[in-house]
C-alpha cells in the first residue's frame, strides 16, 4: 500500500513568526516587488532591517494581520455596532 499523504499547512511547519523577504511579500500580496518596496518605504507595510544591511525583512503574521484588517469582502471584520434606524 502507498503511504498516506498528510496535508500540513505552511504554518504547521515553520510557525507564524517567521520572516519573509521582499519578493515573498510581493508574491503574497500579488503586487510587484517595486510596489511592495514603495509600500514599505512609506510605512504601509511593517518591516525590519538588520543593522548594516539594506534588505527588509517582514514578519509573516504582521503582513497577514494587515491584509485581514483591509479585507473588502466582509470576512474578518468585526460586526458593526448597533446603530439606530431612522
KEKE-3310 file (N, C-alpha, C; in steps of 0.2 Angstrom, whole numbers, plus 5000, padded with zeros to 4 digits):
npx = (5004:5002:5009:5000:4996:5000:4992:4999:4999:5008:5011:5011:5023:5033:5029:5021:5028:5039:5051:5049:5055:5057:5053:5045:5035:5029:5024:5015:5006:5002:5007:5020:5037:5043:5032:5029:5041:5040:5028:5033:5043:5035:5028:5017:5018:5024:5040:5057:5074:5090:5104:5117:5113:5104:5093:5076:5066:5051:5038:5029:5016:5012:5010:5000:4990:4988:4983:4971:4965:4961:4952:4940:4929:4921:4924:4932:4930:4925:4908:4896:4893:4878:4867:4855:4840:4833)
npy = (4994:5011:5025:5036:5052:5066:5081:5096:5112:5127:5135:5126:5119:5129:5139:5154:5165:5169:5176:5185:5188:5203:5200:5188:5194:5202:5193:5187:5197:5199:5209:5220:5218:5231:5239:5233:5237:5251:5253:5249:5258:5270:5267:5259:5245:5235:5232:5226:5229:5223:5228:5236:5231:5232:5226:5222:5214:5205:5201:5187:5185:5198:5204:5196:5199:5213:5212:5206:5216:5225:5219:5218:5210:5208:5197:5193:5205:5215:5214:5226:5240:5242:5252:5265:5265:5276)
npz = (5000:4997:5006:5016:5012:5021:5024:5027:5034:5029:5040:5050:5049:5049:5058:5065:5067:5057:5046:5030:5014:5003:4990:4993:5000:4991:4982:4990:4992:4979:4971:4963:4966:4967:4970:4983:4989:4989:4997:5009:5011:5013:5024:5024:5025:5038:5042:5045:5047:5047:5056:5047:5035:5019:5016:5018:5030:5034:5046:5045:5051:5054:5042:5037:5046:5043:5030:5033:5040:5031:5022:5010:5007:5018:5027:5042:5048:5061:5068:5064:5075:5085:5077:5078:5069:5057)
capx = (5000:5005:5009:4995:4999:4997:4992:5001:4999:5014:5012:5012:5030:5038:5026:5018:5033:5045:5052:5048:5059:5053:5050:5040:5029:5026:5020:5009:5001:5000:5010:5027:5042:5044:5026:5030:5046:5037:5023:5037:5046:5030:5025:5011:5020:5029:5046:5063:5081:5096:5110:5122:5111:5100:5087:5070:5063:5044:5036:5023:5009:5010:5008:4993:4985:4987:4979:4965:4962:4959:4948:4934:4923:4917:4926:4937:4929:4920:4901:4895:4889:4871:4865:4848:4837:4829)
capy = (5000:5018:5029:5041:5059:5070:5088:5101:5119:5130:5137:5120:5118:5134:5143:5160:5171:5169:5181:5184:5193:5207:5196:5184:5198:5205:5187:5186:5202:5200:5216:5219:5219:5238:5241:5231:5241:5258:5252:5248:5265:5275:5265:5255:5238:5234:5229:5226:5229:5221:5233:5235:5228:5236:5222:5222:5208:5206:5196:5184:5186:5205:5205:5193:5204:5219:5211:5204:5222:5229:5215:5221:5205:5207:5192:5195:5212:5215:5216:5234:5242:5243:5259:5266:5266:5282)
capz = (5000:4997:5012:5016:5012:5027:5022:5033:5032:5030:5047:5055:5048:5051:5064:5062:5067:5053:5041:5023:5010:4999:4984:4995:5002:4985:4979:4994:4991:4972:4968:4961:4971:4967:4974:4990:4992:4990:5002:5015:5012:5015:5030:5024:5027:5043:5041:5050:5044:5051:5056:5042:5029:5016:5015:5023:5032:5036:5050:5042:5054:5054:5035:5036:5050:5039:5025:5036:5043:5025:5018:5007:5006:5024:5031:5046:5051:5067:5066:5065:5081:5084:5075:5077:5062:5057)
cpx = (5004:5004:5004:4999:4996:4998:4994:5001:5006:5016:5013:5020:5035:5035:5024:5023:5039:5045:5051:5053:5054:5050:5044:5034:5025:5022:5014:5004:4999:5002:5017:5031:5043:5038:5027:5035:5043:5032:5027:5040:5041:5026:5019:5012:5025:5034:5052:5069:5086:5101:5115:5120:5106:5093:5082:5068:5056:5042:5029:5016:5007:5007:5001:4988:4983:4982:4972:4961:4959:4955:4942:4928:4919:4919:4932:4936:4924:4913:4900:4891:4882:4870:4858:4846:4833:4822)
cpy = (5006:5021:5034:5048:5063:5077:5092:5108:5122:5132:5132:5118:5123:5139:5150:5166:5169:5174:5180:5190:5198:5204:5191:5188:5201:5199:5186:5191:5203:5207:5215:5220:5227:5241:5240:5236:5248:5258:5252:5255:5270:5273:5261:5247:5238:5230:5230:5226:5227:5226:5232:5232:5233:5232:5222:5215:5209:5200:5194:5186:5193:5207:5202:5197:5210:5218:5209:5211:5226:5224:5219:5216:5204:5202:5195:5202:5211:5217:5223:5235:5243:5250:5260:5268:5272:5281)
cpz = (5000:5003:5011:5016:5017:5024:5028:5030:5033:5037:5052:5054:5051:5057:5061:5062:5063:5048:5034:5020:5006:4993:4987:4997:4996:4982:4983:4993:4984:4969:4966:4967:4972:4971:4981:4993:4993:4996:5009:5016:5015:5021:5030:5025:5032:5041:5046:5045:5049:5051:5051:5036:5025:5014:5020:5024:5035:5040:5047:5045:5054:5047:5034:5040:5046:5034:5027:5038:5037:5020:5016:5006:5013:5029:5036:5049:5056:5065:5068:5072:5080:5083:5075:5070:5062:5054)
residu = (UNK:UNK:UNK:UNK:UNK:UNK:UNK:UNK:UNK:UNK:UNK:UNK:UNK:UNK:UNK:UNK:UNK:UNK:UNK:UNK:UNK:UNK:UNK:UNK:UNK:UNK:UNK:UNK:UNK:UNK:UNK:UNK:UNK:UNK:UNK:UNK:UNK:UNK:UNK:UNK:UNK:UNK:UNK:UNK:UNK:UNK:UNK:UNK:UNK:UNK:UNK:UNK:UNK:UNK:UNK:UNK:UNK:UNK:UNK:UNK:UNK:UNK:UNK:UNK:UNK:UNK:UNK:UNK:UNK:UNK:UNK:UNK:UNK:UNK:UNK:UNK:UNK:UNK:UNK:UNK:UNK:UNK:UNK:UNK:UNK:UNK)
# end
